[in-house]
Amino acid sequence: MKVAVFNTKEYDRQFLGVFAALYGHELVFFETRLTENTTILANGFPAVCVFINDDLNANTLRSLASQGTKLLALRSAGYNHVDLSVAAELGMTVVRVPAYSPYAVAEHTVALILALNRKTHRAYNRVREGNFSIEGLQGFDLFGSTVGIVGTGKIGAILAQIMKGFGCNLLGYDLYPNKACLELGMNYVELPELFANSDIISLHCPLTPESHHLISVQAVDQMKQGAMLINTSRGGLIDTQAAIDGLKSGKIGYLGLDVYEQEADLFFEDLSNVVIQDDVFQRLLAFPNVLVTSHQAFFTKNALTNIAETTLANITDFAEGRVCANEVKLDKVRVAKTTV
């Protein structure tokens, strides 16, 4: 099958290319994002392969369908960037990569926690400049602290295992408690209680209309003074202005982000020689207790291998007329949206 692959970097071409050869598909790579203005590039392609910052809104999908596209192959677990109702209306099949490496994301979450707590990123820069003072670098013991995990699916459960190893107390929020987390001693509570009692809050839930701006002004007000907030899930879970206000008041003592709600025009690009126009993002970077990485939590060779293999297997299922286990169906999505 001939597939137009959008929003690609060299590592995408490397890993996808290996499995394209194994499965016998022709991939045509485009560096540009797929939007309603770039759909012409997919003219005549029965399938497109997209990433998280591609915009598959109603106009994009209708344009693709008019050009003959039948399959949307997502190289991601999340599908909030796809108008699934319109895709269903147009008879388009949507497939995804539901799990690639939950360990990668959970481990990056821990990296953010440790760096923010012990301020290793600031210490690194000091020492390189010959400044060996440790003033302002004080942290706290993770042992005995309380970690609140919002969303205890595969990634949240692995984070719980790691933090249990540090000797942390575990709180969780999920409408469907995870048996593995319960066995670790996690106490499931409602969100206000989790916010009020957690030293560290980590978000691991999908972005849905119900979870959009889960971290709001009200949520920040409910947090323990000086709490650490980590988001390696989806940017839209946090109302950025509410987080900034929380940082200014000291309610949020540490903020670690691998995602940002307006990241589409920033992340995965080298903008070091241009003036970034996003004033809200620039304000975030001005805080000494904020650490931002550029949506790299998934970025391990293990995850990239799994993403490439599953994506090409999904495309093969469609091409050969088989039911794909990783198809995103609207009726199942509606049910899934009842939980974060």
N, C-alpha and C positions, 0 to 999 in steps of 0.2 A: 504494500500500500504506500502511496505517496503522501507524505506528511509534512505540513509546514510547521516548523518549530520556531516559536517566537521567544523573544526576551532571553537570548542565549549569550553565554560567555564561553570562553575556551574550555572550561571544565565541563560544561554541559555537552559541548560537541565531542569531547574526549570520551566521556562515560556513555552517552547515548549512542555514539557511533559504534562502539564495541557490540552492543546488544542489537542494534539495527542490522548489523552484518549477520549476526547469529539467527535473527528471526526473518531476515530477508525483506526488510522494508527500506524504502528510499526516503531519507530525511533531507529536507532543504531548510537550512538554518538562517534565521533572521535575527540580527541583534536588536532591532526595534521591538518595543512593546506592541502587543495586539490591542488596538483600540478601534473605535468606529472609523477613525481616519486612516487606519493602515490595513483594513480588511482586503483592499485590492490586491495585496501581496499574496493572499490565500486563494485567489481566483483559480478555480479548477482543482483545488486540493480536496479530496474527500474527508481528510482529517487535519485538524490543527492540534498542536501540542503547546500548552501554555503554562505559565508560572503564576505566582501569587499576585504580582503587580500588573498583570494584564487585565484589561477591563472588558469583561464579557457582559455588557449591559444589553438591554433589549435591542437597541439600534445595531450594535455590533453583531449580535446573533442573527438578526434578520438579514443583514448584509451578507454574512457568511452563508446562511442557508440559501439565499438567492444565487450564490456562486457555486453551490453544489456541495458544501461541507455538511457532513452527516455526523461526524464524531468529534467531540471535544475531549482530548486527553490531557488531564491535569497532572502535572508533575509535583503535586502537593497533596497534603491531607485535607486542607481547608478548601471550601468551595464558596465562600461568602462573596467572591468577586464574580460569580456567575448568576445570571438571572435564570434560575432553574424553571420557573413557571413558563417563561417564554421559550426556553429550550424544549420543554415538554410539548408546548403548543406547536412548535416547529418540527417535532419528531426527531430532535437531535439527541444522540446518546452522549451522556457525560460519564466519564470514568476518572478515578483518582488513585492516589497512592495512600491508602489509609494508614500505613505504618512503614516507616523507612528505618529510623533508628531512634526510638524513644530515649535510649541511653545518651545519644549525642545532645539532645535538648536538655535533659535533666542534668547532665554533667556541666553544660554551659551555664545553667542556672546556678549551680553551686559555685562555679568560677566567679560569677557576678557577686554572689553573696560574700565570698571570701575577699574578693578585691575591694568591695565597698567597705566591709567591716574593718579589714586591716590596712586599707588604703595603700595597697601595694603599687597601684598605678602612680600615685603621687610620690611614694617613696622612690620608685624607679627614676622618675624625672629629677628628683632632688639629688640623688647620688650621682647621676650623670653630670650634674652641674657642680659637683664638689660640696654639696650641702648634706652633712651627715646628721643634722638635727632630727630628733624624733618628736619634737613638739608638734602637736596637732595630728599625730598619727595613731592616737589611742583607739583601740577597738574594744570588743567584748567577747567573752567566751561563748562559743556556740553551745557548749555543753550546758544543759539546763535551761536553755532558752526555748521559747515556744514558736513553732513554725506552723502557720496556717496555710493550707494548700486548697485552693479553689479549683475544683475539677480533679478528680482522682481516677482518671483513666490510666492508660499505660504510662504516660510521661509523669503524671502526678504521683502514681504509685512508686515508680522508680526513684523519684526525688524523695519520697517518704522513706524509702529504704536507706538512702544515703544519709539523710538527716538523722534518722534513728541511729545510724552508726556514729554520728557525732555526739549522741547523747541528748538529742532534742526531744521535747514533748511535741506531740503531733495533734493538730486540729485539722478537720477537713470539712469541706462543704461540697455535696453532690447529692442530687435527688436519688441516686442509685449508689449507695455505699459499696466500696470495693472490699471484698472479703480479705484480700491480701493486706490492705491497709488496716482493717480491723484487727488482724492477727498481729500487726506491729504495735497495737495499742492506740491507734488513732481514735480520737473522740470526734464524732460527727456532730456539728452544731449548725445553727442558722448563721447567716452572714454577719449580722450585727455583733453576735457573740464572738465570732472568729476575728472580726476586725478589732474588737475591744481588747482581746486577750493575746493577740499574736505579736511577738517581737519582730517576726519576719512573715510577710504575706507574699505568696507566690501564685501567679495566675497560670492555670493550665486548662482552660476551657475554650471551646470554639466561639467564634464571633457570630452571633445571631442577633436578630432584632431585640430579643429579650435580654441578651447579655451586653448589648452595646452600651458603653459608658457605665459598666458595672461599678467601676471606681468613679463615683460622682462626688459632688460637694458633700452630700449627706454621708457617703461612705467614708470619706476622709475624716469628717467630724467624729465618726464612730471609732476611729483608730486610736490605739495607744499612742501617747505622745512620743515622738521620735522613732516610730516604727519604720522598718525597712520594707519597701515595696518593690517587687521584682515582676517583670512581665516578659516572658519569652514565648508568648502565645500569639496574640493578635493585637495590633496597636489600638484598634477601636474599643477595646475593653476599658481603656482609661480615658477619661475626660482630661485632656492635657492641661487645660487651664485650671481645673480643680487640683491637679497634681502640683502645678506651679504655686498655687495659693497655699497648698499644704506644705510645700517646701519653705515658703516665705514665713509661715507661721511656726514652723518647727514641728508640726504634727507629723509630717513625713521627714524622718531623719536621714534616710538614704533612699535613693531611687535608682534602680538598675533596669535598663530597657534594652532589649534586643529588637524591639518592634516599636513602631510609632504610627499613629493614626493617619498621618499625611506623608508616609514614607515613599509613596510611589514615585515621586519626582526626585528622591534623594538617594535611597539605598541602592546598592549594587553599582553605583556610578562613581567615577573619580571626579569630584567637584573641587579639588584642592586649588584650582586656579581661577575659580569664579566666586562671585559674591552670592552666598546663599540667601534667597529672598524670603525664606520662611522665618519670620520674626519670632514666632512661638518656639520653634525648634532652637533658634539661636539663644533665646532666653533660657531654655533648659540647659544648654551647654555652659552657661555662665555660672551655674551653681557648682561649688566644689564637692558637694556630696551627691552628684549625679554622674552615673557612668552609662554611656550609650555605646552599644555595638550595633553593627549594620546588618541585622537579620542573619547572623552567622551561626546561630545555635545549632542548626541542622548540618552545618558544613564540615562533615567528616568524610573520608573516603568510603567508609562503610555505608553511610547514608546515601551518598551519591551513587554507589553501586546498586543499592536496593531500589532507589528511585528510578534509575535507568532500566533495570531489569523488569520491574513491575510495570512501568509505563509501556515498554515494548510488548510485554506479555498481554497487557490490556488491549493494545492496538491489534495484536494478533487474534485475540478472542473475537473482537468485532469483525475483523477482516474475514475470519473463517466461519462467521455466523453462530458462534457459541455465546451462551449467556456468560457475561463477565461478572465474577463475584464482587468486583470493585466498582460496579455501576452505581451512580448516585441517582436514586429514584425519589421523585418529589414526595410521594406518600410516606416514605421512610424518613425523609428529612423533616417533615412536619411533626412526626412523632419524636424525633431526636431533639427538636427544638424545645421540648418541654423540660429539658435539663441543661445545666451548664456543666 
